[in-house]
């Protein structure tokens, strides 16, 4: 059977169902519960009168889906970048990924409801995160502390490969 024939039969069956199932709840049961048509698929066929039968999605569910969709869209854009551009965007990408994970985990329903007002709430969050990282010296202090700690404790020598000329100066860790 060709795809064209399948499409024709589908359209005819769909029209028949809509014509002969008069009760809107029965139509909802037939199309959604029996055949598994989603709300969006019904809208594709200009059937919006059945919306009342679909359970209202929670703010959390809508937020999680929107964040997931936004991240997916950004990932498609990042895939078009050259390797060099991708490396240059690494901090931005990390901000988007962090906010996608953490905002879903920590946002209250009130915060989610507010962020749902934006076309791309993930961009709002990632930009705010990036701005905040540049505003205070916490990152600078962390880097300074890491540098001091590694040089002071010198315990990285046993965990990482060293340049050959430094093997002689590395502490003997054998027992």
Beta strands, then each sheet from edge to edge (+ up, - down):
end
